[in-house]
Amino acid sequence: MNVEMTSDPDQIRARVAALLAELPDPTADDSEHVDVEAIAARLEEAHDLLVRALESVER
């Protein structure tokens, strides 16, 4: 995901929410079949987005 970074908190929240919305429900009946690697990758994307947002504010 190479999207122009914004410092608008609402846009950042929306982007993080969109990334996290794709995570599977860990309480679902079939949660033992959840792809942990995919969850980790999605969380890392959200983390990277937040780091970039903080870096853009510091400039």
C-alpha positions as CSV (number, residue, x, y, z in Angstrom):
1,M,0.0,0.0,0.0
2,N,1.7,3.2,-1.2
3,V,-0.8,5.9,-0.4
4,E,0.0,9.6,0.1
5,M,0.3,10.2,3.8
6,T,-2.1,12.6,5.5
7,S,-1.9,14.1,9.0
8,D,-5.7,14.3,9.2
9,P,-6.7,12.1,12.2
10,D,-10.0,11.1,10.7
11,Q,-8.4,9.9,7.5
12,I,-5.8,8.0,9.4
13,R,-8.4,6.3,11.6
14,A,-10.5,5.4,8.6
15,R,-7.4,3.8,6.9
16,V,-6.5,1.8,10.0
17,A,-10.2,0.8,10.5
18,A,-10.3,-0.4,6.9
19,L,-7.2,-2.5,7.4
20,L,-8.4,-4.0,10.7
21,A,-11.9,-4.7,9.3
22,E,-10.4,-7.4,7.1
23,L,-9.2,-9.3,10.1
24,P,-11.1,-12.5,10.9
25,D,-13.1,-12.8,14.1
26,P,-11.0,-14.7,16.6
27,T,-14.1,-15.8,18.5
28,A,-15.7,-17.4,15.4
29,D,-16.5,-21.1,15.4
30,D,-13.9,-21.8,12.8
31,S,-11.2,-19.7,14.5
32,E,-8.8,-22.6,14.6
33,H,-8.4,-22.3,10.8
34,V,-7.4,-18.6,11.0
35,D,-4.3,-17.7,9.0
36,V,-2.1,-16.2,11.6
37,E,0.4,-15.0,9.0
38,A,-2.3,-13.0,7.2
39,I,-3.3,-11.5,10.5
40,A,0.2,-10.5,11.3
41,A,0.7,-9.0,7.9
42,R,-2.5,-6.9,8.2
43,L,-1.5,-5.7,11.7
44,E,2.0,-4.8,10.4
45,E,0.4,-2.7,7.6
46,A,-1.7,-0.9,10.2
47,H,1.4,-0.3,12.3
48,D,3.4,1.0,9.3
49,L,0.6,3.3,8.4
50,L,0.6,4.8,12.0
51,V,4.4,5.1,12.0
52,R,4.3,7.0,8.6
53,A,1.6,9.3,10.0
54,L,3.6,10.1,13.0
55,E,6.7,10.7,10.9
56,S,4.8,13.1,8.6
57,V,3.6,15.1,11.6
58,E,7.2,15.4,12.9
59,R,8.5,17.0,9.7
